[in-house]
Amino acid sequence: MTDLADSLGVPIQDPSPPSAVFYSRAGCRLHALDWGATGPHDPHVPDVLLLHGGALSAHTWDFVCLGLRGAARLVALDLRGHGDSDWSDDYRIATLAEDVIAAAGHLALDRVRLVGMSLGGVVAAHAADAYPDRVERLALVDVAPGVDFESTGRVRAFMAGLGPVAGLDAVVDAAMRVNPRAHRPSVTYRMSTLFRPLPGGGWLPKGDPRPPDFRAILTAIDQLALQLAELPVLLVRGGRSRVLPQSIAERLVACVPDAELVVIPDAGHNVQEDNPAALVDALRAFLTR
């Protein structure tokens, strides 16, 4: 992880791995990665929860957390049905937002700053709107009303087709065919975090294979502008993202009172993996303000 982060230009002050955190809400066991300091809590260091996109996991933030370590208390969450969190029969956006606030409560964090990519951004916006006294500011990564949902078709089909495999190389090869411009070492690392080894050999995807309710997610995305009206917002767009066109990103920023737009070069939809070094700079400036 640290070697790959270094190759991506991410500055690393502390290479030690994060601590695993488990907590439960409404019968669902949830997991997070705590990159925070081990010493006494510093009230001047912001508490930041990071939320991944659909079909990803908390590990998608590994490179960003390595780069931001020391500037903030960083905790990356596995949304229910993803990573090492339990699967569930309830994946409503409101439920996921309640899980986020429960994580803050479990960690004794009074007010937090949220970073959410794609689906995670939708969940973060809902949490900020439903719990305004718990969320100070919000960074959205590559999501806004009017996203080009159809452009995600090949990726959605690829993720839906994942199943047990003998080795991860075949999965990485298939992922590179879907997105030839992706950074192969980063894709290899991602797949290693999205699968778990089977006792008898082979690998099994960690995430719930049941398809998300995309209609409900798109409906929630349409509400973002209203949910973001009362707090500072940073919208981050990948410079070559087809999911979030530049005009759509500019439209959201124009209608949110306290919002700014940063475009990260050499990055598609998965900004945090494509160009984590540039994202670290943008998030540091916004989150520590």
Number of C-alpha atoms within 10 A of each C-alpha: 13 17 10 13 21 15 11 18 14 24 18 18 11 12 13 10 13 18 12 13 16 15 16 15 12 7 9 17 15 25 23 26 23 20 23 19 15 8 6 6 12 11 7 9 15 20 25 25 26 26 31 27 24 17 20 25 26 24 22 25 24 22 27 26 28 27 26 23 20 16 17 22 22 27 27 28 29 27 31 24 24 26 26 23 24 19 20 13 9 12 15 15 20 17 16 20 24 19 24 23 23 17 23 19 13 13 13 9 17 12 19 20 23 29 26 24 28 23 25 27 27 30 32 35 31 24 24 25 20 16 14 15 11 18 22 19 23 26 26 24 30 28 28 29 18 17 20 16 12 10 13 14 11 13 13 14 11 14 18 14 9 14 13 14 17 13 13 17 13 11 19 20 15 13 20 16 11 14 15 11 12 17 14 15 11 19 19 17 16 18 17 18 18 21 20 17 16 12 7 6 10 14 19 18 20 22 24 17 16 10 10 14 10 10 9 11 15 17 11 20 23 15 15 22 18 12 21 24 15 15 18 17 25 22 24 24 30 26 19 17 21 18 22 26 19 16 9 17 23 15 14 21 19 14 13 19 15 14 18 18 19 16 21 22 16 14 22 23 22 21 27 24 25 22 22 25 23 21 28 21 14 18 18 15 11 17 23 14 7
